[in-house]
Structures are given as structure tokens and as C-alpha cells.
Amino acid sequence: MDPRERLYEPATAADAMLCAGGGKTLYLGTLDYVDWHLHSVPAFVAGLRGDFRLRYAGEDWLTCRAAVIPAGVCHALDAGGEPLAVFYPEPNVANLSNLARLGVGWDQCGHILLARHPGPDIFRELYENPSSLEFSGEALDHLVNFMQAIDGPPALDPRLARVLRWLNTRPADPTPAGQLADALGLSVSRFLHLFSQQIGVPFRRFRIWIRLRAASQMALSGRSLTEAAHSAGFSDSAHFARLHRDTFGVTPSYTFRKLARVGRIAPFGASDKFGPSSVSPEAR
């Protein structure tokens, strides 16, 4: 049977680890079929004990040990019940060049990079060590330093960097893109073009990503999925679940049923006073 014909999500044992915060989100755990979806940030995916299958743009299934998937690329995964690492750095933390340091022997297939061998073994260590939440934040900070050692951190337009910080501290804020653009002294069309060009996805889709991550962090802190959805700006839990599936290929309930270990590796960050009335004309 084609995996896309499955009408249910099978019951799974809780074995996964999820960490979110500090511009980094990491899932470690077994996965089955992950339906067509697209992220709003680049992702590094690696089989922790063997190969997995990946499909994109209607192409045939590809088998690899690791992959770097740019933001905005629709794809599906089939891990066959084996453990995967899926690492999502924010645009100011790592770009495709940074992520390529996490694998060896890369081949390019369309926009996706496929590796024959994963690089640092930190993901497998975090997955297999039952006490790894105690050092996961430090381990991921070291991993980011390793990724940035050659090319440095991503070079974002400072105006976009401010917007990203503002979105992260106010995930449920409904301020429209036009007001944010005005606060930066940009036309809305210039702002939206610059955002898509540097971030890789439209502003609206990235805002959804921020809200999904915020809801996940709230759920990790003990709130129900419904409470987390409302707090992050979603109209209801069904809205949250639909957008979660569009972005990750599985529902939030599927993900959270699998979690044996959860952790917030950093808070959202200090408040950044930015918004429609926080930049005076003289400061633009």
C-alpha cells in the first residue's frame, strides 16, 4: 500500500525527545511515514541507525543517511519506524552552508542535499542517553558553534533580524506586515520581497512557523494542546493541528504521544521593543 493511503496514525511507543528554544528546535525519535509538508526554516534530517527515504516534487523515493532541506521545499519522509534526528535552526542561527557541515559526501538533488554519511554523532548520543536533557542546551550551542566555524552565522539584513526577534517574543501578536514595514521605513511590497528573499518563505508562512514553535514550547511546559494553541494565536486546536500537519507532516497529538523526554533549552528571549509605534520617523 502506498503510505499516502494510510487513513490513520498508528499507535507508537513513547521514545522521542523534543527540545525547543534559543532559535533551535530538535526532534529525536522513531517516525513512520511523514506526509507531504514544508518547513519555514531549513532542516537537517539524519537517520540515527541507518538510512531513511525522502521524496520531493513528485520524484521517486530517494534513500539517504542525511539530508539538508531548504525552507519552503515540499517533501515527504519514510523512516520505517526507525529513529531520526530532525534539527530546525532559525534563519539567524544557521543557513544551508552551515548545515552542510553536519554531513559528509553530499550530492545535490534539486534544491535538496543528500549525504552518504552524517557528521557529528551528537544527535545519536542525545537520543540514546536517558539523561541528555541535562546537557542538551549546551550540546546544541556547541553544535551551532561548529556549524558556524567556517562561514560564520547567517548574514541577515539588520531590519529583518529585528523583525525575527520581535516575532519570537510576540508570537500571538496580530500586527499586520504593513505596519511592521512602516516601522522600518519600508514599503510593504519591499518588506515582503526582502523577507521572502532572505528567509526563504513568505512572511505569513514564517509567522505561522513562529506560532507553531511557540505552541510547542507552551505544551512542553505543561499546557494542554488546546491551551497552547490559543495562547500562540491560533483560532482553535483544529486550526493548530491542520497547520502543524502542513508544516511537519504529522499532527501535534502524534508528536506529543511519542515524547518520553521534553525540554525547553532556552526562553523565548528578552523583549525587543519593536512594533508599529516603536520606531520614530527620526530613527528610520
C-alpha positions in Angstrom: 0.0 0.0 0.0 1.2 3.5 -0.8 1.9 5.2 2.5 -0.2 8.2 1.4 -3.3 5.9 1.5 -3.0 5.4 5.3 -6.0 6.9 6.9 -4.8 6.8 10.5 -1.7 7.4 12.6 -0.7 4.1 14.2 -0.1 3.9 17.9 3.5 4.3 18.8 5.6 3.8 21.9 6.9 6.9 23.6 10.6 7.1 22.8 11.2 10.6 21.4 12.9 13.7 22.7 11.9 17.3 21.7 13.7 20.4 22.6 12.8 23.9 21.6 14.2 27.4 22.3 17.1 29.7 21.7 16.5 29.6 17.9 16.8 25.9 17.7 14.2 23.1 17.6 15.2 19.4 17.7 13.2 16.2 17.4 14.8 12.9 18.1 12.8 9.7 17.9 11.2 7.0 15.7 9.0 8.0 12.9 6.9 6.1 10.3 5.6 7.8 7.2 5.7 11.6 7.4 3.2 13.1 4.9 3.9 15.9 2.4 4.9 19.1 4.2 7.2 22.1 4.0 9.1 23.9 6.7 9.6 27.7 7.1 13.2 27.2 8.1 16.0 24.9 6.8 16.2 21.5 8.3 18.9 18.8 8.8 17.5 15.3 8.9 19.6 12.2 9.7 19.0 8.5 10.3 20.4 7.7 13.7 20.9 4.0 13.0 20.6 3.7 9.2 19.1 5.1 6.0 15.7 6.7 5.5 13.7 7.5 2.4 12.9 11.0 1.2 10.7 12.2 -1.7 10.2 15.7 -3.1 8.4 17.4 -6.0 6.7 14.3 -7.2 10.0 12.5 -7.8 10.7 8.8 -6.9 11.8 7.9 -3.4 15.4 8.6 -2.6 17.4 6.7 0.0 20.0 8.6 2.1 21.6 8.8 5.5 21.3 12.6 6.0 19.7 15.5 4.1 19.6 19.3 4.2 16.2 20.6 3.2 15.8 24.3 2.5 12.8 26.3 3.8 9.8 26.1 1.5 10.6 22.8 -0.2 7.7 20.4 -0.1 8.7 16.8 0.8 7.7 13.5 2.4 9.7 11.1 4.6 9.5 7.4 5.4 11.7 6.3 8.3 10.0 2.9 8.5 9.8 3.1 12.3 13.5 3.8 12.8 14.8 6.8 14.8 15.5 10.1 13.0 17.1 13.4 14.1 15.3 16.5 12.7 17.1 19.7 13.5 15.5 23.1 12.7 17.7 26.2 13.2 16.1 29.7 12.9 17.3 31.8 10.0 19.7 33.8 12.2 21.3 30.6 13.6 22.2 28.6 10.5 21.8 28.5 6.8 22.3 25.7 4.2 26.0 26.2 4.1 26.2 25.9 7.9 24.0 22.8 8.0 26.1 21.1 5.3 28.9 20.8 7.9 26.7 18.1 9.6 27.2 15.6 6.9 29.9 14.0 4.6 29.7 13.2 0.9 26.9 15.5 -0.3 25.0 15.1 -3.6 22.5 17.7 -4.8 19.1 16.6 -5.9 17.1 19.6 -7.0 17.2 22.0 -4.0 17.9 19.2 -1.5 21.3 18.0 -0.4 21.7 14.3 0.3 24.6 12.8 2.3 26.1 9.4 2.4 27.3 9.8 6.0 26.2 12.0 8.9 28.9 14.1 10.5 29.0 14.7 14.3 27.4 12.0 16.3 25.8 14.3 18.9 22.3 13.6 17.8 22.6 9.8 18.4 24.2 10.5 21.8 21.4 12.8 22.8 18.8 10.2 21.7 20.4 7.2 23.4 21.5 8.9 26.7 18.4 8.9 29.1 19.9 11.9 30.9 20.5 14.0 27.8 18.1 16.8 28.7 20.6 17.8 31.4 23.1 18.9 28.7 21.1 19.2 25.5 21.1 23.0 25.5 24.9 23.1 25.9 25.4 20.4 23.3 23.3 22.3 20.7 25.2 25.5 21.4 28.4 23.7 20.7 26.9 22.2 17.6 25.9 25.7 16.3 29.5 26.9 17.0 30.8 24.0 15.0 28.4 24.8 12.1 29.4 28.5 12.1 33.1 28.0 12.5 34.0 28.3 8.8 31.3 30.6 7.2 30.1 32.4 10.3 26.5 32.9 11.2 23.9 33.9 8.5 24.2 37.5 7.4 20.6 38.8 7.6 19.5 42.3 6.9 19.5 44.0 10.3 15.9 45.2 9.8 14.8 41.6 9.2 16.8 40.4 12.3 14.8 42.9 14.4 11.5 41.6 12.9 12.6 38.0 13.8 13.4 38.9 17.4 10.1 40.8 17.7 8.1 37.8 16.3 9.8 35.4 18.6 8.8 37.5 21.7 5.2 38.1 20.5 4.1 35.0 18.6 0.4 35.8 19.0 0.6 39.5 18.1 -1.7 40.2 15.1 0.2 43.3 13.9 0.0 43.2 10.1 3.0 43.2 7.8 2.2 46.7 6.5 2.6 48.2 10.0 5.9 46.4 10.6 7.1 47.6 7.2 6.2 51.1 8.1 8.1 50.9 11.4 11.2 50.0 9.4 10.7 52.8 6.8 9.9 50.3 4.0 7.0 49.9 1.7 5.0 46.8 2.3 5.9 45.3 -1.1 9.7 45.9 -0.5 9.4 44.4 3.0 7.6 41.3 1.8 10.1 40.8 -1.1 13.1 41.3 1.2 11.6 38.9 3.7 10.9 36.1 1.2 14.3 36.6 -0.4 16.3 36.3 2.8 14.2 33.9 4.9 13.1 31.6 2.0 9.3 31.7 2.7 6.7 34.4 2.7 6.2 36.5 5.9 2.8 34.9 6.6 4.1 31.4 6.4 7.1 32.3 8.7 4.7 33.8 11.2 2.8 30.5 11.3 6.1 28.8 12.0 6.8 31.1 14.9 3.3 30.4 16.4 3.7 26.6 15.9 7.0 26.7 17.7 5.6 28.9 20.5 2.6 26.5 20.9 5.0 23.5 21.1 7.1 25.3 23.8 4.0 26.0 25.8 2.9 22.4 25.5 6.4 21.3 26.7 5.8 23.5 29.7 2.7 21.5 30.7 -0.2 23.3 29.0 -2.7 21.2 27.0 -2.5 21.4 23.3 -5.8 23.4 23.2 -4.4 26.0 25.7 -1.1 26.2 23.9 -2.9 26.7 20.5 -5.0 29.7 21.9 -2.0 31.2 23.6 0.1 31.2 20.4 -2.6 32.9 18.4 -4.4 30.1 16.7 -8.2 30.3 16.5 -8.7 26.8 17.9 -7.0 23.5 18.3 -8.2 22.2 14.9 -6.6 25.3 13.2 -3.4 24.5 15.1 -3.5 20.8 14.2 -4.1 21.5 10.5 -1.2 23.9 10.2 1.1 21.6 12.3 0.4 18.8 9.8 1.1 21.1 6.8 4.4 22.1 8.4 5.6 18.9 9.9 3.7 16.1 8.1 2.1 14.8 11.3 -0.4 16.1 13.8 0.7 17.6 17.1 -1.1 14.7 19.0 1.1 12.2 17.1 4.2 14.1 18.1 3.4 14.5 21.7 2.2 10.9 22.2 5.7 9.9 21.2 7.6 12.1 23.7 9.4 10.4 26.5 11.6 13.4 27.2 10.8 17.1 26.7 12.8 20.2 27.4 12.9 23.9 26.8 16.5 24.7 26.1 16.1 28.4 26.4 13.3 31.0 27.0 11.9 33.0 24.1 14.5 35.7 24.8 14.5 39.3 26.1 11.8 41.6 24.9 12.7 43.6 21.8 10.8 46.9 21.7 9.8 46.9 18.1 6.4 47.4 16.6 4.2 49.8 14.7 4.7 52.7 17.1 8.2 51.9 18.5 10.4 53.3 15.7 10.1 57.1 15.3 10.4 58.8 11.9 13.6 60.3 13.1 15.1 56.9 13.8 14.2 55.3 10.5 
